[in-house]
Amino acid sequence: MKRVLAAAFILIATALIVAQLAVPHQTVVAAERDPGETAFIAAKCNLCHAVSSAGIEAKMKGKMTGPDLKGLAAEYEEGWLERYLRKEADLDGKKHVKAFEGKEDELRKIVTWLEAQP
């Protein structure tokens, strides 16, 4: 009986320590996030798009999932991605599904961050 109680105490103490250590780590990770990545997530771009080079997976799966944006921006001329996201340019004859509705500085942060993705 004493062994069971000791084991339970150790298990509970370990769980509490792990829980306490996890919270500051998450805060640090969020604080270190690139402003463009933060804007990408805030604009909910990650609902349809993954950026595998940044460890971001698309939340939606299936028919509505857009392409992985890893390295995509590097394939096009400067300024094209901003125009495409505003539905002012097309890709293979198609416009982006949804026009970007955020502020210009947020769009610029997203595009700069995407351009830096390998």
N, C-alpha and C positions, 0 to 999 in steps of 0.2 A: 504494500500500500504506500509506504514511504517513497519507494522508487517511482511509482506512478505520479504521485504528487510532485516530486522533484522534477520529473520529466515534463509535466504540465507547466510548472512554474518556469522552467527554462524555455519552453516553447513560447509561452506568452511573453516573457521578457524579450526574447529574440524578435518576435513579431512587432512589439512596441518600438524597439530600437530601429528596426528596418523602416517602419512607418515614419519615424521622426527624421531619419536620414534622407528619405525619399523627397520630402517636401522642399527643403532647401535646394536640392539638386534640380528639381523641376524649375524652380525660380531662376536659378543660374542659367539653365539652358534657354529659357524664354528670354532672359535679358541679353544673351549672346546672339540671338537670332538676328539675321540681317534685316534691315528695314524693308527691303524689297520682298523678302520671304514673308515677313509679317503682313505686308500689304496684300500679297498673293493670297494668303490664307484668309485675311479679313474680307477680301473681295469675293471669297468663296470660289476662287478659280480651281481649288483642289477638289471641288465636287466632281468635276468632269476630267480634270487633268492631273496626271502624275508628273513629278519631276524626280526621277529616280536618282539622279546625281546628288540630290539634297535629301533623299530618304522620304520623299513625300509620295504617298499613294493616293490615287483618285478614290473619293468616297463612294461614288456611284460605280456600279459595275454593269456591264452589258452594252446594250445598243447606244446609250447616250454618253458613253465614256469617250472622251477626246484623246488625242495622242499624248504620249509622254513628251514633255517639252524639253527634256535633256538635250542640250546642244542645238535645239531648233533655231534659236535666234541667230546663231552664227552663220546659218545657211542663207540669210537674206540681207539685203542692203540696210544700212542704218536708217532708222525712221519707219521702215516698212511695218514692223510689228506693232508700233503705236497706231499707225493708220489702220491696220487690220483689226485691232481690238476695238477701234472706234467705228468699224464697218465702212471704212473709206477705201479699203483695198481688199483684194480677194486672193484666195489660194486655190489654184486649179479651178478657177471660175466660181468659187463659192466664198461667201462672206462668213465671218465668224458668227456662230449661232446667236450670241447675245452681245450687243454693244456695251462696252465698258461704261459704267455709270458713275464711277468715282471721280475724285478730283484729279487734275492734271499731274500734280506732284506725286500722287499715289501711283498713277499709271507709269510715270517716269521711273519710280523706284522699282516697280515690278519688271519693267522692260530692262532696266540696267542689271537687275539681279538675274533675269533669265539669260541675258547676253553673257553673263559671267559663268553660266553653267556649262561644264564640259560635256 
